[in-house]
Each structure stands twice: as C-alpha cells, then as structure tokens.
Amino acid sequence: MDIDKIIELLFSIAPAAIVGAIAYYFFQQHIQNENSRRRFLLQKDLQKETFPLRLQAYERMALFLERISPSKLLTRVNPTSSNKEDYEALLIATIEQEFEHNLSQQIYVSDQCWSITQAAKNATIQLIRKATMQENTDSASKLREVVLTELMEKPAPSNAALAYIKEEVSEMW
C-alpha cells in the first residue's frame, strides 16, 4: 500500500513540478533577454560617447605620421649648425617629442594600429641614422639631401602607416 501512496503522490506533484520547471526556464530566458538588452543599450551609449574620441585619436595619429614624414620633418626642422650629428639628434628628438605628445592616443586606437605607428616612427629614425652614417654625409645640409634622395627611391615609412589608419577609419563607418 505504501507504494500506491507514493505513486499517487508523484502523480499529484508531477504537474506542479513540470509547471515549475517551465516557469523557471521562461524566467531565466526573460532575465537573459533583459541583461542583453541592458548591455546593448549601455554599449550603444558608450559608443556614442567614445566614437568622437576614437576618431580624434586617429586624426592625431595621422597628424603625427604626417609630421614625422621625413620630407615634411626636414623642411620644418632646420639645422642649428652644420654638424650632421647635432642635426640627427635634433631630428630624432623632434620625432620622439611628437610621439610622446601622442602617447595617450594608444588607448583609443587598435593595438595593430598603434604597433604600425610605432614601427613607422622607428623606421623613420633608422632612415635618419643610416643617412648620417654614410661616408658622403659630412654636414647637416648633406644629411638632408641624402634623406630626401632616399625618399625618391622608396616611400616614407609613415606612408604605409597612414594608409593603414585610413583603412581602419573607413571600417568604422
């Protein structure tokens, strides 16, 4: 007789358990949907606020790359003496100063964009250092000439980085 009572109890509890399980499932689905909706709205609001900041950071990176482009850098930064080493140091210090001025922008641009920008900066410095080491470079004016001649043979390192920035910004739309 005890088994009959247990089976009868199970049959009377089973509908309540099924209804409870279904209610729990729908309640969980509702909570997940609400959390997703809140996350979406929060992300949308954040994006509305951060988009102008990101765009401004890309603009600053583009300006940095334009300013360190050797052809523009050499016309903007004039040698203080005829010593090629002094001019090399002045050019490199100018590049480093420009870079340090834009360090905070790395939080708004992609890691790859930041790496490419750093590589362009380093390649520009290397270009200047190689030109200084050449035997025929004996003065600051000759250093300018050698660097500009080098740029006629191949594009400036900042050109590739600038092209990457333009591509990345076009993907933001």
N, C-alpha and C positions, 0 to 999 in steps of 0.2 A: 503494500500500500504506500509506502514512503516514496517509491519510485514514481507512482502515479501522481502524487502531490508535487514532486519535483518537476516532472514533465509538464504538469498543469501550470505550475509557477513559471517555468521557462516560456511556455506559450503565451502567458499573460504579460511577461516582461519583454519578450521579443519585439513586439510592435513599438513599445516605448524606446527600446534601445536603438532600433532602426531609425525612428524619427529623430532621436537624439544625435545619432551619427550623421544623418543627413543635415540636420540643423548646424552641427559643428562644422561640417565641410563647407556649407554655404557661408557661414560666419567667417571662416578662415579666408575664403575667396574674397569676400567683401573687404576684409581688413587688408589683404594684399593689394586689391584694386585701389583702395583709399591711399595706402602708402605709396603706390606707384604714381598715383595722381598728384599727391603732395610733392613727391620727389621731382616729377616733371615740372610742376609749377615753380618750385624753388629753383630748379636748374634754368628754367626759362627766364626768371627774374635775374638770376646771376649772370646769365649770358647777355641779357640786355645791358647790364652794368659793365661787364668785362669786355664786351666786344669793342667799344671805343678805345679802351686801354690797350687791348691786343693790337688793334690797328695802329695806334700811335707808336707802339713798340716796334712794329715792323717798319713804320716810317722812319723811326730813329735809327734802326739798323741799316736801312737803305741810305740814309744821310751819312752815317758813319762810313759805310763802304765807299760812297762817292768821295768823301773827304780824304780817305786813305788811298784812293786810286793814285798811283804814282804820278801820272801826268798832272793831276789837279794838286796833289801834295807838293810837287816840285815847283809849281807856279805860285802857290800860296806861301810856302815857307822858303824864304830867301836865305842864302848862307850869310853867316855873320863874319866869316873870314874866308880866305882861300884854302884853308886846311880841310882836306877831304874827310878826315876822321871826326873833326868837330861838326861838319855838316851831316855826316852819317849819324852821329849821336843826336843831333838836333831833330833830324827826320824821325828817327826811332822813338825819341822822347815824345814827339808830337803824336805819333801813332798810338803809343801807349797811353798818353793822356786822353786822347779821343776815346780809346777803348774803355779806360777806367770810368770815364764820364757816362758811358752807356752800360755799365755792368748790371745795373738793376733791371734792364730790359729782358734779361735772360729768363725771368720768371713768367713773362708773357708770350715768349716765342717757343716754338718746339725745340726739343733737345737737338734734333738734327740741324735745324736752322742755326742754333747757337754754335754748334760744332763747326759748321761750314763757315760761319762768320769768323770764328777764331782761326780756322785754317787759312782763310783769306788774309787775315791780319799777319799771321806768322809767315806766310808765303811772301807778302809784301816786304816784311822786314828782311827775309832771306834774300830777296831780289836786291835790296839796297846793300846788304852786306857783301854779296857776291860782286856787285859792281865796284864796291870800294876796294876789294882785294885784287882786282885786275891790275896787271902791270901798267897798262897805258892810262890808268886813272891816277893822275898826280895832283889834281886840285878839285875844289868843290864844283867849279863850273864843268870840269871834265866828268865828274861823277853824275851831274845832271844829264849831261849828254849821253853817257853810257846807259843810264837807266832808261832814258827816252828812246834810245836806239833799240834796246832790248824789247821795249813795248811795241815797236813796229813789227818785230818778228813774231811775237806771240801776245795774246790778250793779257790784260792786267788780271791778277788773281782775284781782285774784287768783282770782276765782271761775272764770273761763274756764280759767286755767292749772291750777287744782286739778281741774277736770273732765277736762282732758287727761291729767293724771297718773293719775287713777283709771282712765281708759280704757286707758292704756298698761300699767298694772299688771295690769289684768284680762286683757290679751292674753298676759301672761307665764305664765299657768296653762295 
